Amino acid sequence: MTRPRPAPFVPPSARRRAPGGRARLWVATLALLAAVPGRASDELPPPAGADSAAVARDTLAASPEPFHAGESLRFAVQYGFIHAGSAWLEVPEVVDWNGKPCWRLVARAESNSFFDHVYRVRNRIESLWDENGHFSWRYFEDRHEGHFHANDTIAFDTTGHFARYKNGDTLSVPFLAQDALSAFYYTRFQALPVGGSIVFDYHASRKSSPLEVRVLGREQIKTPAGRFNCVVIEPILKAGGIFKNNGRLVIWLTDDARRMPVLMRSKVVVGSISVVLQEARAGTS
């Protein structure tokens, strides 16, 4: 007698529709991670050495050119033991925006054919980021998560210090604020004090907040793209915004001049989600 095939595993956190107001995680490669419904957990193991009193207060020096136009990073997204999809972080080109040279930053995430039956995701985020001043001019997102679909555009006015949304709403923002994608690229330029943190202004989801990035320690990570010495960071919003009540997100960046993300990890109600570098293509200067 042929036994019936068991029904595919459906994580409890993926059995309900994503609420329209679900917050996006800062690093847009985690657009797929952010799409998984369910409150996240704080129970994420610290990186090796990060919780040791012996961690020295050394500083990874600022990087003047961590990336160039043409950089493309491809990741696999793992939901526990399940390969859920792929994500990309890309800097396709430098474009002109009102006479200013800007990097076009792109992050996109797609669930694979298997996970599509559980929770289909097609997310894309773009930022136009001033090449010289390192601040955001324009942010765009298009999110397809299960039955939920939303898109929005934010234009930043650096003279009037406001952000204008697609529906015409305007909100006051700090001078030269970062958006939900440019914040990650801004961090790649900065000096990172191990055991300390950096703080900068950030605007997303109609809220402006200081974004603190804690530098937890150092660790060597092996991925399909290679073995890398890394510095480990954790972005934290002090009040509200995208990380409010959504647990921890820990990111491993290479400790060389590129500050390339090789691993991102978060804990959710059932299992954990990891975003692991599969292939890296450097841009040209």
N, C-alpha and C positions, 0 to 999 in steps of 0.2 A: 504493500500500500504506500502510495506516495504521500509524504507528509506535506501539509500546506506550508508555504514559505512564511516565516514570521514577518509581521509588519515592520517597516523600517523604523529605526529608533528616532523618536522626535523629542528633543530636549524639552523639559517642561517650560523653560524660559522662552522657547520658540513657538509655543502653542497658542499664543495670543497675539493680537495685532499690536504693532508698535504704536504707542500713543503719539499723536501729532506733535506734542511738545517735547519729545525725547531729545535730550541734550546730545550734542556731538562731541566726541573726544577730540582733544587738541590735535594730535598728529593725524593727519587726514588719511594716511595709509590705514589707520584703524577705522576707516569708514565702515568696513564690514563688521569689525568688533562692535562699534557703536550701534550697529543695526540690530544686534542680538538683544531682544527684550529681556527684562528682568534686572532687579537691583544687583549691583556688583557687591563683592565681599572684600573686606580689608585683609583677608587671610592670604597674603601673597608672601612667600618666603623671601627674605632679603638676599641680595647677591652675596657671594662669598666675600667675607672681609668687610662688608658694609656696616655690620653691627659691632665691629670690634673696636675697643677703646684704643687699640694700637694703630688704627688708621691714621696716617700722617696727614697734616694739613698742607699737602702739596697742591699746586695749581697747574692745571693744563692750560698752557698759554693760549691766548686768542689766536684764531686762524684768520689770516687776511683773505684767503681764497679757498674756502672749503669745497666749493663746487664751481662748475662752469656750465654754460649752455650746452645741452646735449647729454647731461647726466640722466641716467635711467636706472632705477632700482626696482627689481621685481621680487615680490615676497609671496610665500605660501601662508595661508591663514588656516590655523588648526584650531578646531573646537574640540578640546580634549584629544581623543584619538582619531577624530574624524577630520579629514581634509575638507575644509568648508569652501575654499575658493582661493583667489589670488588678488593681490593688491600691487599697485605701482606708485612710486614717487618719481616724478619727472620734472626736468627743467628743459623744455623743448627749445627755447629760443629767448633772445632779447628782442623786445618790441618797443615801439615808440608809443608813449601815452602822454598826450598833450605836450609834446616836445621833450619829454623826459625818457631816457632809456630805462626800461623795466624788464626784469626777469618775469617770464610767464611760468608760474609754478603750477603743476598739475598733480593731483592725487586722485586715484580711482580704485574702486574695489568691485569685484564681481564674485558672487557665489558660483560654485561649479554646478554641473548638471545634476549631480546627486543631491546637493543641498538645496537646489532650486525647488525641489518637491517639498522641502520643509519650510524654507524661508528664503525667497528669492531676493537677491540684493544686486542693484546696479547703481552705484554711487559715483559721482564725479564732483570734485571741488577744484576751483582754480583761483589763483591770486595773481594780480599784477603788483609787483614789488619793486620799489625804487632801487635801481642798481647802485646808486651812490649813497643815498640817504638811509637805505635799509628800513623802509616803512611801507605800509600798504596804501595803494591807491584804489584798488577795486577787488572785491571778493565775490565769487559766484559759487553756488552749490546746486546740484540737482540730485535728489535722493529718491530712489525707488527701493522700498523696504517692505517686503510682503505686499499687502494691499495698500500700503501708505506711499504717497507720492507728494513731494514738495520741492519747490525750487525758490531761490531768492537771490537777490543781488544787493551788495552794499557798496556804495561809492563813498570814499573818504575825502572830505574837504579839509586840507591841512591849513587853509587860511582861516576859515570860520570855525574850525575844530568841531565838526559835526560829521555824522554818518547818515547818508540818505539810503533808505531801503527801497525795494522795487515798488512798493505801494505808495511811495511818497513820504512816508514817515521819516522824520529827522530826529536824531538823538545826539546829544553832546558827547564828545569823546576826548580823551587825553591827546595832547599833541604828539604826533608821529606814533600812533598806536599800531600794534600788530593785530592781524586777524587770525582766524582759526587755523590757517595753514602757514602763513608767513612766520608765526611765532616759532615754529620748529626750525625754519631756516635761519632765523635771527639767532637762535640758541647755538647753532653750529659755528657762528662767528665768534662767540664770546669766550673770554677766559673762564674756566670752570674750576672753582676751588673745591678740591676733594674734602668732604666733611662740611662744606659750607653751602651757599646757594647764591643765585642771581635772581633779581626781580625786575620786571619791566611791565609797561602798560599794555593792555590787551582788551580787544572788543570782539564779542561774538554773541549771537542769540539775543541781541538787543540789550546787552549788559556790558559795562566797562568795569574791569577789575584789575588789580595788580596780580600778575602771574608770577609765582615763585617757582623756580626750578631748583630742586635740591640735588646736590651731587653726592651720591651715596658711597661710592667707592670705586674700586677697579676690579675687573674680572676678565679672564680669557674665555672667549666663546667660540665654539666650533659650529659652523653652519655649512650647508651645501655649497655656499660661495667661498668657503675657506675658513681658516682659523684666525681670530682677530683678538688683539689686546684692546680692551674696552674700558671706558669710564661709564658708570651707571648713573642715570639721572631719573628723577621723579618729578613731573610737573604738578603743582598744587595751586588751586585757586583758593584764596583765603576767605572769600565771601561769595557764595552762590555760583552761578555760571555752570560751565560744562562738567565740572567735577563734583558738584554738590550731590552728596548721597550716592555717588557712583563708584566708590571704592578706589583702589590704587591702579595706576598705570606706571609701569617701570620700563625704561628704555635703555638699551645698551648701544652706545656710540663708540666707534673706533677712536682710540686715543692719539691718532695721527692728525695730520693737517686736514684730512677730509671730514672728520667727525661724521662718518657714515653710519646710519642706523643699521644694525645687523639683527637685532632681536627686540621685540616689544611684547609685553606680557601683562595680562590682567586676569583677575579671578572673578568669575560670575557665580550666580547662585548654585548652578549645577556645573561642575567642571571648571575649566579655565580656557582662555583663548591666548594663543601665541601667534605672532606674526614674524616669520623667519626669512631672512634674506636668502634668495636662491641664485640671483644673478645680478651683477653690477656692471654698468658701463659708464666709464668716466666721460665727462664732457671735454670739449676743447677750449683752450684759453683764448 
